[in-house]
Amino acid sequence: MKEITKKYSNGEVTIVWKPHMCIHSTICWKAATGLPAVFNPSERPWITPEGASTERIIEQVKKCPSGALSFVMNENEGESV
């Protein structure tokens, strides 16, 4: 798979998605474990950061087991967490 990086921002935080790393664990979007208001694979774009608070997005992204999802705080554009 081509190594593409996509970015989605709500103004405070930018979600970085690397599809080539994704193992499709469903942790990000399933109702029991995820944040379906932000991560919805049946929508385009599938990531809509306006769907939750920055704090909640960060909490969810940190649960990504493959590292396909990460985030950057916009005031620290050069630093990733």
Helices and strands as residue ranges (DSSP letters): E 6-9, E 13-17, G 19-21, G 49-51, H 54-61, E 69-73, G 74-76
